[in-house]
Amino acid sequence: MHVQNDTKPYDTINVTPMLDLAYVLLVVFILMTTASVQGLSITLPKPSNQPSTERHELLIVQIAADGALLLNGAALSLDEIEQRLARAKAADPRLTVAIKGDGRAAYAPVVQVIDLCNRLAVDMALVTSRIGT
């Protein structure tokens, strides 16, 4: 008795499913490109927290380890710094003062500069370094 084996290897590849996929992708691509071209023209609102392009003066007050005060690198007394800040505030009401206190400096000079900025109603920022640097 002879058993017939029907497991012959295929000698051709059926490409119909691959062509179906290619046609679907082509249709999706055509629809998406025409939809973006023919879309509605919309004017989007701008966020309220958008950074300002205005430039305002920034002065840097440094307190050295020995308590010396520097305004933009020039050594001055607290009274001289007060006079310069008052003049700068008159010229630019939105003046900002960056306060850079040395980590080894006494706390009192830093507080004096902060009090001075509060008295003159000047915006201020305390400059710190990143942890580990």
C-alpha positions as CSV (number, residue, x, y, z in Angstrom):
1,M,0.0,0.0,0.0
2,H,1.4,3.3,-1.0
3,V,0.7,6.5,1.1
4,Q,0.7,9.7,-0.9
5,N,2.3,12.7,0.8
6,D,0.6,16.1,-0.1
7,T,3.1,18.3,1.7
8,K,4.9,19.7,-1.3
9,P,6.8,22.9,-0.8
10,Y,5.2,26.1,-2.3
11,D,7.0,27.3,-5.4
12,T,5.2,30.7,-5.4
13,I,4.6,33.4,-2.8
14,N,1.1,34.8,-2.4
15,V,1.6,38.6,-2.6
16,T,-2.1,39.5,-2.3
17,P,-2.1,40.3,1.4
18,M,1.1,42.4,1.0
19,L,-0.5,44.4,-1.9
20,D,-3.7,44.9,0.2
21,L,-1.5,46.4,3.0
22,A,0.4,48.6,0.5
23,Y,-2.9,50.0,-0.9
24,V,-4.3,50.7,2.5
25,L,-1.1,52.6,3.5
26,L,-1.2,54.5,0.2
27,V,-4.9,55.6,0.8
28,V,-4.1,56.7,4.4
29,F,-1.1,58.7,3.2
30,I,-3.1,60.4,0.5
31,L,-5.9,61.3,3.0
32,M,-3.6,62.6,5.6
33,T,-1.7,64.9,3.2
34,T,-4.8,66.4,1.7
35,A,-6.4,66.8,5.1
36,S,-3.4,68.9,6.3
37,V,-3.4,71.0,3.2
38,Q,-7.1,71.7,3.3
39,G,-7.3,72.3,7.0
40,L,-9.0,75.3,8.7
41,S,-6.9,78.4,9.3
42,I,-7.0,79.0,13.1
43,T,-5.4,81.8,15.0
44,L,-4.3,80.3,18.3
45,P,-4.2,82.5,21.5
46,K,-0.8,83.3,23.0
47,P,-0.1,82.1,26.6
48,S,0.0,84.8,29.3
49,N,3.2,83.5,30.7
50,Q,5.1,84.1,27.5
51,P,8.6,85.4,28.3
52,S,8.9,89.1,27.9
53,T,11.2,90.6,25.3
54,E,11.7,93.7,27.3
55,R,15.2,94.3,28.7
56,H,15.6,95.6,32.2
57,E,18.7,96.4,34.1
58,L,20.3,93.8,36.3
59,L,22.7,94.7,39.0
60,I,24.7,92.1,40.9
61,V,25.6,92.8,44.5
62,Q,28.2,90.3,45.9
63,I,29.0,89.8,49.5
64,A,32.6,88.4,49.9
65,A,33.7,86.0,52.6
66,D,35.2,88.9,54.6
67,G,32.0,91.0,54.4
68,A,33.1,93.3,51.6
69,L,30.3,94.5,49.3
70,L,30.8,94.7,45.5
71,L,28.3,96.1,43.0
72,N,29.0,94.7,39.5
73,G,32.5,93.9,40.7
74,A,33.4,97.3,42.1
75,A,34.0,97.4,45.9
76,L,31.6,99.9,47.5
77,S,30.1,100.7,50.9
78,L,26.5,100.1,51.7
79,D,25.7,103.8,51.5
80,E,27.3,104.0,48.0
81,I,25.4,100.9,46.9
82,E,22.2,102.5,48.1
83,Q,22.9,105.7,46.1
84,R,23.6,103.7,42.9
85,L,20.6,101.5,43.3
86,A,18.4,104.6,43.9
87,R,19.7,106.2,40.7
88,A,19.3,102.9,38.7
89,K,15.8,102.5,40.1
90,A,14.9,106.0,38.9
91,A,16.3,105.2,35.4
92,D,14.5,101.8,35.2
93,P,11.6,101.1,37.6
94,R,11.8,97.4,36.8
95,L,15.4,97.1,37.9
96,T,16.4,93.7,39.4
97,V,19.2,93.1,41.8
98,A,20.9,89.7,42.1
99,I,22.4,89.1,45.5
100,K,25.3,86.7,45.6
101,G,26.5,86.0,49.1
102,D,29.6,83.9,49.7
103,G,28.8,80.8,51.7
104,R,31.5,81.8,54.3
105,A,30.2,85.3,54.6
106,A,28.5,86.5,57.8
107,Y,24.7,86.6,57.5
108,A,24.3,90.2,58.6
109,P,25.7,91.9,55.4
110,V,23.3,89.7,53.2
111,V,20.4,90.8,55.4
112,Q,21.5,94.5,55.1
113,V,21.5,94.2,51.3
114,I,18.0,92.5,51.3
115,D,16.7,95.3,53.6
116,L,18.1,97.9,51.3
117,C,16.4,96.4,48.3
118,N,13.1,96.2,50.2
119,R,13.5,99.9,51.3
120,L,14.0,101.0,47.7
121,A,11.3,98.6,46.4
122,V,13.7,96.9,44.0
123,D,13.0,93.4,42.7
124,M,15.7,91.1,44.0
125,A,16.9,87.5,43.6
126,L,19.2,85.4,45.7
127,V,21.8,83.6,43.6
128,T,22.7,80.1,44.7
129,S,24.8,77.3,43.3
130,R,23.6,73.8,42.5
131,I,24.1,71.1,45.1
132,G,27.2,69.1,44.3
133,T,29.0,71.9,42.3
